[in-house]
Amino acid sequence: MDRLALRAALQARHARQGGAPQGDLSLCPEIDAALPGGGLPRAALHDVLGAESAPSAEFAALLLARAAGPVGGSVLWVTDGAAPMGLARFGLMPRELVLVRAERLADALWAMEEGLGGGVAGAVLQIADDPGPAALRRLQQAAGAGSALGLLLRADDAGSESGAVTRWRVGGGTAGLGDPRWRLELLRCRGGRPGQWDVVWRAAAEQLEVEESELEVLPVRHRGRVRQGCTMR
């Protein structure tokens, strides 16, 4: 990885596009209500568990697109693996994306820290290795000093605490041509409350919607009798 070239590219984009958009990111009303300030905070790190799963990468792409905003601010994607595919489906255009392939952990961490402090609207770090507490603290400081949305795509069993404002787990997903569907679990939220939502991304309308759960009537045993009850699924 050419560090000087990356720094120059980020500086040129920042000078051309100006500062990153401001304000919390709105996802949809039901999820916003669980988040501090009514949206996903910028200038902070957020964990997304499932670094190797397509739904997690798709959700990260959607968040980066929201971070870039209608003005098309630049976003950074740092990975030690294959380049993510199909990001335009979630509103993230190639012209907005700076993609960095970093084979060494040190290079990946440097690129992420440089992006968070370099005026991008958002940045994703997608690596298999756990960065460790010291590196995560540096990333948190870099995010807090700027205005970028920082996303850490981490393994499900990630051990080190990142100091992230929120931690998500993303499941589900629909392959093919249909609108993608995810189960979003907000596992931790500083200043907010955890929650779980089944959502669908309406690509044509560029809108995230919470799907209404189906009601299924099931027998519920109570004191030796069978009564009718309902459960959400």
N, C-alpha and C positions, 0 to 999 in steps of 0.2 A: 504494500500500500504506500502510495506517494503522499506523505503528510503535507508537504509544502503545496502540492497541487490541490489537495482537498481544502486546505485553509484558504488558498487563493480563490477557489470556486465558491466557497461559502461567503467570503467577503464580497466578491463581485455580485452575487445574487442579492446580498443584503443591501448593497449600495443601489442596485437597480430597482429593487422592490420596496425599499424602505423598511420600517419596523414591522414586527409581527402583529397580527390582530390581537386585540385585547378582550378581556371579559371571559367569564366561564363558558364552557361548551355545553350547549343544550343537546340532549339526546332525544328524549320524548318526555311529555309531562309526567308520566307515572314514575319514570326513573329519576328525572330531575328532582322530584319531591323528596327523594331519599338522600340527595347529595347536598353537601354544605354550600349555601349560597344559591341553591337552585340550579346547579350545573356542575360539570367536571372542571375542577380548578386547573388553570394554567400555572406556570412557574412552579411545577411540582412533578414528582415522579408518581407513576401509577403502575402497579404490577398486573400483568395479564398472564395467568398460568396456562401452560400447554404450549411451550415453545415450538413443538414439532407438529401441532395440529393445524389443519386448514381453518377451522372456525376461529381460532385465536388470531391468526394472521389476518383474516377477513375483518374481524372486529377492530384490530389495530389499524387497518387501512381506512376503515370508516372514521375512526377517531382522528387520524391524521388529516383526512379530507376536511373534517369539520374544523380542525385547527387551522388549516390553510385558509379557510373562509372563501367568500366569493371573489376576493381580490387575487386569489391564487398564490398565497405565500409559499415559500420553499419549505420542504420537509425532507428529513434525512432518515434513511433506513440502513442500519448497520447490521450485517449478518455474517456468520462464519460458514454459511451453507449456500444452498441454491437461491437464486434470486426469486423473490415472491412473484407469483403469477396472478393475472386477472384483477389487478388492483383498481383499474379504471371502472370496473363494475360497481365499486363502492364510492365513486366520486373522486378518486385520487388519480389525477392526470399525470402522464409521463413528464410533461414539462415542469411540474411542480416537484418532482422527486429527484433527490440526490441519493444514488445507491452506492453503498460502500461494501465491498467484499474484503473481509479481514480474516486472514487465516490464524493470526496470533491474537490471543486474548488481550495483550497489551495494546495492540493496534486498534482493536474494536473499542476498548474502553476510552482510548485517546480520541477516537473519532466521535464517539457519543458525547464526551465532555466538550469537545470543540464545537459540535453542533449546538448543544444546549446553550453555550455561551456565545455563539456566533450569529445570532439573529434569526435562526430558522423558526418557523411557526410550531413545529413539532418534530420529534425524533423518536425512533424506535431502535432498541437494541435487542437483537434476536440471536442469542448465542446459546450453545449447549452447556458450556461450563458455568459454574456459579462464580460470579466475580469476586465474592468475598466481602466482608464487612467494610474494610477500608475503602475499597473502590466504590462501593455503593454509597458511602458517605460523601465521597467526592462528587459523584453524579448528583446526589440530592442537593449539595451546595451549589453546583453549577446550574441546576434547574431553578433553584430558589433565587439566584442572582439575576435571572433573565425573565423572559415571558413565554418561554416555549413549553409545550406539553411534552413531557418525557414519559415514554412507555418502555417498560422492561418485559419482554416476552420471555418468561422463565419456565423451567420445568415444573411439573406438578409437585415434585418433592423438593423444590428449592428450599435450601436450609437457611441461608443467611437472611436476616431481616434487612429490608432495603430502606426502611423509613418512608415507604410509599404512603401517600395520602389515601389511596384506595387499592384494594386487591380484588381482582376479578377472576372467575373461572368461566370459560366459554365452552359450551357443549353443543351437540346437535349438528346442524348444517344440512343443507339439501344440495346434492350434486345435480349437475345438468343445467337445464335452462330455467327452472323455476326460481322464484324469489328465495334467497337464502333465509333459513330459519335457524335461530340459535336459542339456547337456554343460557341466559346471563345470570350468574350468581355474583352478587356483590358481597364478598366474604368479609371485608373489613372496610370501614370508611371513617376516617377521622372527622369528627364533627357532624357526621350523618348517621345513617342506620343501614344495616345489612338488608338485603332483599334478594328476591329471585323472580325473574320474568322470562316468559316465553315470548320471543320477539320475531318479527319478520322485517326484512329490509326490502322496501318497495323501491326497486331501482329506478323505475320509470318516473316516480314522483320524488325520488331522492328523500325518502322519509322512512324513519324507523317507527314501527308500530308494535305495541304490546297486543298479543293475541289473547282473545277471551278464552279462558279455560273451559273445557267441557265439563258439565255436571253429569255424574253417573250415579244413579240410585242403587245403593247396595244395602243388603240386610245387615243390621247392627245388633249384636246380642247384648241384652241388658237384663240382668236379674232373671235369667232363665227364659226370657221371652225374646222373640225376634221382632225387631222394630225396623222401620224403614228410615234410612238416613242417606245423606249425600256426601260424597267426597269429591275434592278437586283433583284433577289430574292434568 
